[in-house]
């Protein structure tokens, strides 16, 4: 469900996800074993050039 909402929001005109949103979605997916979907989220992070994402994952 979280990925559906994430994709829906991403499709809205002018909407931009924050690093916090990417991390939160990734956390939910990984904790529930949805690794393929989690991989897709990481690919989106790379696609949108969100380089601070790794720092947030490391620092919490």
N, C-alpha and C positions, 0 to 999 in steps of 0.2 A: 504494500500500500504506500509506503513512504516513497518508493521510487516513482510510482504513478503520480503522486502529488508533485514531486521534484520535477519530473518531465513536463507536467502540465504548467507549472509556474515558469519553467524555462521557456515555454512557448509563448508566454504573454509578452506583448509588445512593451519594450522598455524595461523589463524586469531583469535584474542581475543578481545572481546568487553571491553570497559572501563566503569567505573562507570558513566561517563558523557553520554555515548551512552545509557545505560540502563535507566537513568533518562529521557533523551530526548524522547526516544521511549515511556516510560510510560506516560510522560506528554502529548504527542500527542494523545495517546489512551484514556486516562482519559478525556481530554478536549472534545473529540468527542464522548464520551459515549460508548466506546468499552471496557466495564468492564471485560468481560470474557477474552479478549486478554490481558488486563492489568494484570489480575490475573496470566495468563500464564507467563508474563514477570517477575513478582515478584517471581514466582516459579523457573524460570531460575536463578535469582539472588541467591536464596538459594542453588540451585544445584551446582553453580560454586563457592560457598563460598565467595561471594563478600560482606563482612561484613561492609565495609565503605559506602555501598549504603544507609543505613538508615541515617547516618550522613549527607550525601549529601542532602537527601530529607528534613531533618530537618533544616540544615544550609543554604540551597539554593545554 
